[in-house]
C-alpha cells in the first residue's frame, strides 16, 4: 500500500515494546516544535502505549486510525504534533 504522508514518518510495525516508543521518541527529538509526524504501528501494546506516551511527553495526538478501515486489526496510523 502506498501511504501518502507529509512531514515526518516512522514505521514501527516490526518493533516490539519498549522499542516502539524509543524509536518514536528519537523521531520526536529530531523534529522542530509544531511539526507533525505520522507513525505506522501495529499490535495491542504499541496501539495503547505509544499514543499514551506521546501525550505524557506533552505532545498532541491528532488521530489514531486503521490504515485500512476494512482491516481494523491491521496497521494503524498515529498522527501527532510536537509541542
Helices and strands as residue ranges (DSSP letters): E 8-11, H 19-30, E 36-41, H 44-56, E 60-66, E 76-81
